[in-house]
């Protein structure tokens, strides 16, 4: 009986933790907003960058790969690198 309850509880816990994993998206930068510290890709996704991120390393039109976490309705970038 204990095992029957433990398995659903473990599955529920795994589902709650799963959204915390980072995802990656590749695209071309459409806009860079230093005031908001974010970038928007041509596809329309907006990523908030870390406060210490050097926006001068990025250029509009550059293809990038963004590693991010979803937090509420925002996508918080942890890494932005040039894509090939």
C-alpha positions in Angstrom: 0.0 0.0 0.0 2.9 2.4 0.8 4.5 1.9 -2.6 1.2 2.7 -4.4 1.2 6.1 -2.7 5.0 6.7 -3.1 5.0 6.4 -6.9 2.4 9.0 -7.6 4.1 11.3 -5.1 7.5 10.9 -6.8 6.0 11.5 -10.2 4.3 14.7 -8.9 7.5 15.9 -7.4 9.4 15.3 -10.7 6.8 17.2 -12.6 7.1 20.2 -10.3 10.9 20.3 -10.5 11.1 19.7 -14.3 10.3 23.4 -15.3 13.4 24.5 -13.5 15.7 22.9 -16.2 17.4 25.3 -18.6 16.3 25.3 -22.2 18.2 26.6 -25.3 16.9 28.6 -28.2 18.8 29.8 -31.3 17.8 32.8 -33.3 18.7 36.2 -34.7 18.8 39.3 -32.6 16.1 41.8 -33.6 16.5 44.4 -30.9 18.8 45.1 -27.9 17.4 47.2 -25.0 20.1 48.4 -22.6 17.5 50.1 -20.4 15.6 46.8 -19.8 18.7 44.7 -20.1 17.0 42.4 -22.6 17.1 41.2 -26.2 14.4 40.3 -28.6 14.9 37.6 -31.3 13.4 37.9 -34.8 10.9 35.2 -33.8 9.5 37.5 -31.1 10.9 35.9 -27.9 12.2 38.4 -25.3 15.1 37.3 -23.0 16.1 39.3 -19.9 19.9 39.2 -19.4 21.9 39.1 -16.2 22.7 42.5 -14.7 26.4 42.0 -15.3 26.0 40.9 -18.9 28.0 43.1 -21.4 25.4 44.0 -24.0 28.2 45.5 -26.1 29.2 42.0 -27.1 25.9 41.5 -29.0 24.8 43.0 -32.3 21.5 43.4 -34.0 21.3 40.8 -36.8 23.7 38.4 -35.0 22.7 34.8 -34.7 22.9 33.6 -31.1 22.2 30.7 -28.9 20.4 31.6 -25.6 20.3 29.3 -22.6 17.4 30.4 -20.4 15.0 29.5 -17.6 11.3 30.3 -17.6 10.3 32.3 -14.5 6.6 33.2 -14.4 6.0 34.7 -17.8 9.6 35.8 -18.4 12.5 34.0 -20.0 15.7 34.7 -18.0 18.9 34.2 -20.0 21.9 32.6 -18.2 24.1 32.5 -21.3 24.1 34.1 -24.8 26.7 33.0 -27.3 27.3 33.4 -31.0 25.6 30.5 -32.9 27.1 28.9 -36.0 
